[in-house]
Amino acid sequence: MADIKFPELEVVCSRIISSELADSTPYIALPPPEKITHNQLGPSSAKKITMGLMQAPLVAGYIEKMITHVDPDFPARLIAGFRVEYDKHFHNGVRGDGLFALLELFAAGRGADFDRHAAGLAVLAHLFQMCDIFETTSA
Protein backbone atom coordinates (compact mmCIF):
# COMPACT_ATOMS: atom_id res chain seq x y z
CA MET A 1 0.00 0.00 0.00
CA ALA A 2 1.33 3.41 -0.93
CA ASP A 3 2.14 5.84 1.83
CA ILE A 4 -0.58 8.48 1.46
CA LYS A 5 0.49 12.05 2.14
CA PHE A 6 -1.94 14.50 3.73
CA PRO A 7 0.14 17.62 4.45
CA GLU A 8 -2.65 19.55 6.18
CA LEU A 9 -3.10 16.78 8.75
CA GLU A 10 0.64 16.38 9.16
CA VAL A 11 1.23 20.05 9.89
CA VAL A 12 -1.61 20.25 12.44
CA CYS A 13 -0.46 17.09 14.22
CA SER A 14 3.17 18.23 14.26
CA ARG A 15 2.11 21.52 15.84
CA ILE A 16 0.01 19.76 18.48
CA ILE A 17 2.87 17.41 19.35
CA SER A 18 5.32 20.28 19.76
CA SER A 19 2.98 22.49 21.82
CA GLU A 20 2.27 22.74 25.49
CA LEU A 21 -0.99 21.06 26.42
CA ALA A 22 -3.92 23.43 26.26
CA ASP A 23 -6.15 23.98 29.22
CA SER A 24 -9.45 22.22 28.81
CA THR A 25 -12.84 23.27 30.06
CA PRO A 26 -15.65 20.92 31.09
CA TYR A 27 -17.75 22.30 28.24
CA ILE A 28 -15.16 21.56 25.59
CA ALA A 29 -14.39 18.14 27.02
CA LEU A 30 -17.96 16.88 26.57
CA PRO A 31 -18.90 15.39 23.20
CA PRO A 32 -22.34 16.34 21.89
CA PRO A 33 -24.51 13.41 23.08
CA GLU A 34 -27.11 13.76 20.33
CA LYS A 35 -24.44 13.52 17.67
CA ILE A 36 -22.85 10.52 19.40
CA THR A 37 -26.21 8.72 19.41
CA HIS A 38 -27.13 9.81 15.89
CA ASN A 39 -23.87 8.36 14.54
CA GLN A 40 -24.33 5.09 16.47
CA LEU A 41 -21.14 5.60 18.46
CA GLY A 42 -20.70 3.55 21.60
CA PRO A 43 -19.04 4.36 24.91
CA SER A 44 -15.52 3.63 23.66
CA SER A 45 -15.76 6.06 20.75
CA ALA A 46 -17.48 8.66 22.96
CA LYS A 47 -14.64 8.36 25.48
CA LYS A 48 -12.03 8.84 22.76
CA ILE A 49 -13.87 11.90 21.44
CA THR A 50 -13.95 13.31 24.97
CA MET A 51 -10.21 12.73 25.34
CA GLY A 52 -9.52 14.33 21.96
CA LEU A 53 -11.70 17.33 22.76
CA MET A 54 -9.53 18.10 25.75
CA GLN A 55 -7.09 19.53 23.20
CA ALA A 56 -9.74 21.17 21.00
CA PRO A 57 -8.61 24.69 21.95
CA LEU A 58 -5.10 23.89 20.71
CA VAL A 59 -6.40 22.50 17.40
CA ALA A 60 -8.81 25.41 16.90
CA GLY A 61 -6.12 27.95 17.73
CA TYR A 62 -3.67 26.48 15.28
CA ILE A 63 -6.27 26.32 12.50
CA GLU A 64 -7.19 29.95 13.17
CA LYS A 65 -3.52 30.98 12.92
CA MET A 66 -3.24 29.14 9.61
CA ILE A 67 -6.28 31.01 8.28
CA THR A 68 -5.02 34.40 9.45
CA HIS A 69 -1.32 34.18 8.72
CA VAL A 70 -0.63 31.46 6.19
CA ASP A 71 -3.46 30.06 4.09
CA PRO A 72 -7.16 30.88 4.33
CA ASP A 73 -8.02 27.66 2.46
CA PHE A 74 -6.19 25.42 4.92
CA PRO A 75 -9.27 24.34 6.94
CA ALA A 76 -11.24 23.47 3.80
CA ARG A 77 -8.46 21.15 2.62
CA LEU A 78 -8.12 19.59 6.08
CA ILE A 79 -11.85 18.93 6.24
CA ALA A 80 -11.94 17.67 2.65
CA GLY A 81 -9.23 15.10 3.37
CA PHE A 82 -11.26 13.70 6.25
CA ARG A 83 -14.52 13.86 4.28
CA VAL A 84 -13.03 11.80 1.46
CA GLU A 85 -11.96 9.13 3.95
CA TYR A 86 -15.30 9.29 5.78
CA ASP A 87 -17.33 9.08 2.56
CA LYS A 88 -15.28 6.14 1.26
CA HIS A 89 -16.08 4.03 4.31
CA PHE A 90 -19.63 5.33 4.74
CA HIS A 91 -20.51 4.40 1.15
CA ASN A 92 -19.10 0.92 1.79
CA GLY A 93 -21.62 0.50 4.62
CA VAL A 94 -19.31 1.11 7.58
CA ARG A 95 -21.10 2.85 10.44
CA GLY A 96 -20.80 3.57 14.13
CA ASP A 97 -17.73 2.54 16.07
CA GLY A 98 -16.21 0.82 13.04
CA LEU A 99 -16.31 4.04 11.06
CA PHE A 100 -14.88 6.01 13.96
CA ALA A 101 -12.06 3.47 14.37
CA LEU A 102 -11.12 3.73 10.68
CA LEU A 103 -11.04 7.53 10.87
CA GLU A 104 -8.98 7.34 14.04
CA LEU A 105 -6.42 5.18 12.22
CA PHE A 106 -6.46 7.59 9.30
CA ALA A 107 -5.92 10.56 11.63
CA ALA A 108 -3.08 8.80 13.43
CA GLY A 109 -1.21 8.02 10.24
CA ARG A 110 0.69 4.91 9.36
CA GLY A 111 3.08 3.63 12.00
CA ALA A 112 2.09 6.38 14.43
CA ASP A 113 3.70 6.63 17.83
CA PHE A 114 1.65 7.59 20.88
CA ASP A 115 2.11 11.36 20.47
CA ARG A 116 1.11 11.31 16.81
CA HIS A 117 -1.88 9.10 17.55
CA ALA A 118 -3.03 11.48 20.31
CA ALA A 119 -2.59 14.50 18.02
CA GLY A 120 -4.58 12.81 15.26
CA LEU A 121 -7.33 11.99 17.75
CA ALA A 122 -7.44 15.65 18.83
CA VAL A 123 -7.91 16.75 15.21
CA LEU A 124 -10.57 14.09 14.60
CA ALA A 125 -12.47 15.06 17.77
CA HIS A 126 -12.31 18.76 16.86
CA LEU A 127 -13.72 18.10 13.40
CA PHE A 128 -16.40 15.86 14.93
CA GLN A 129 -17.41 18.58 17.38
CA MET A 130 -17.48 21.24 14.66
CA CYS A 131 -19.74 18.98 12.55
CA ASP A 132 -17.22 18.90 9.72
CA ILE A 133 -17.27 15.10 9.67
CA PHE A 134 -19.85 12.52 10.72
CA GLU A 135 -23.55 13.12 10.31
CA THR A 136 -25.22 16.00 12.09
CA THR A 137 -28.44 15.60 14.00
CA SER A 138 -31.68 16.95 12.60
CA ALA A 139 -32.21 19.12 15.69
N, C-alpha and C positions, 0 to 999 in steps of 0.2 A: 504494500500500500504506500502510495506517495505521501510524503510529509507535506501536509497542507499548511500553507502560510496564511495567517490572518493578522496582518500588522496592527490593526486597530486594537484587537484583543491583547496582543503581545505588549503593546506600549502601555495600556491601562494596567495590566497585571504587573509589569515591571515597576511601574510607579507605586502601586500598592505595596509590593514587596519591599521597596526601598524606603517607604514612609513610616513615620511613627504611627502607631495605632490611633485611630480617631476615637474620640469619646462617643459613646452611644447613648441614646435616650430610650426609655421604655417604649415610647411611641414608635420610633424607627425600628426597634428590635422586634416588633410584632408583625407577622405576616397578615395580610388581609384575609380573614377567615372565609369570607364568601368566595373569594377567588380560589383559595385552596380547595374548598368543597367543589366548586364549579369545574375545576380541572382534575377532579378525582385524585387528589394527592393525599397520601396517607400521613401518619404521624412522623415517619422518618424524613420524608421530603419536607414537611412543614418545619421540622426541627432544623434541617439544613438551611432552609430559607431564613429562618430566624437567626441562625448563626451568621449567615452571609450578610444579612441586613445590619448586623452590628457594625459593619464597615461601610454602610451605604453613604454616610456623609463624606468619606474619603473618595469613594467612587464618583459621587455627584460633583464634588469639588474639582476633581481632576478633569472630568468631562467639561465642566464649565470653563476651566482654564484653557482647555483645548479650543473650545468655541471662541472664546474672547481673544486669545493670543496667537493661535496657530492655524486652526482650520475649522471654519464654521460648519463644514459638512462632516466632520469627524463622527458625531453621534449617529447620524443617519447611516453611515457605513458600518459602524459597530452594530447597530440594531439590525441592519440588513444581513450581516453575516450570521447572526443568531437566528433570524427569521428563516433564512434558507435552510439551516440545519433543522430548525423546528418543523418547518413545512415538509421537509423530506420525510421525517419520521412520522409526522401526523398523517400524511397522505398514505403511508404504508400501514396505517391502523394502530400505531403505537400511541397509547394514552396513559394518563396517570403517572404513577411512580416510575414506570418504565421509560416514559418520555422524559421525565425530569432527570433520571439517571443518565440517559444518553446525552442530554444537554450539559449535565455536570461534567461528564467525561470530555465533551467537546470544549467546554470552558477551561478545563484544567490543562488541556493540551497533552500531546503524546509524551509519555515518559515523565510526567510531572512529579516534582518533589512536593513535599508537604506545603511549603510556602506558595508555590505556584498553584497548587490545587486550591488552597484557601483563597488566593487572590481571584482565581477564576470563579469560585463559588460566590464571592462578594459581588463580582460583576453580574453573574447570572441572577442573584437575588435582587440586585438593584433594578435590573431590567424587568424582572417579574413584578416587583412592586410598582414600577412606573407604567405597567401594562404595555410594555413594548414587545414582550413575548408572552406566550400562553394566552388562553382565551379569557376575555373580560366577562364579567357578569352582566346580566341584563339590567341590573338595578343601578 
